[in-house]
């Protein structure tokens, strides 16, 4: 099931992506995101910044709110 409400396959995709990556190194994580997941350097840095600053509790709730409001893309244009 690959719907916006079901992110379990996306979580698994990132687990696999990061399994051989030094997760304590922002540079290594950014490199994996840009090389393997085709994120831009700016977007990869922003994703990791959000992750470090807010964690899954806050971001899970932000995801739920954005889905409830039908907001697929944010104002920053990523």
FENGIMO-V498645 format. One record per run of one state. SS is the DSSP state (A for helix, B for strand, O for the rest). FROM is the first residue (numbers start at 1). TO is the last residue. If there is no record, write none. Layout:
ss:SS from:FROM to:TO
ss:SS from:FROM to:TO
This chain:
ss:O from:1 to:7
ss:A from:8 to:18
ss:O from:19 to:25
ss:A from:26 to:35
ss:O from:36 to:40
ss:A from:41 to:68
ss:O from:69 to:78
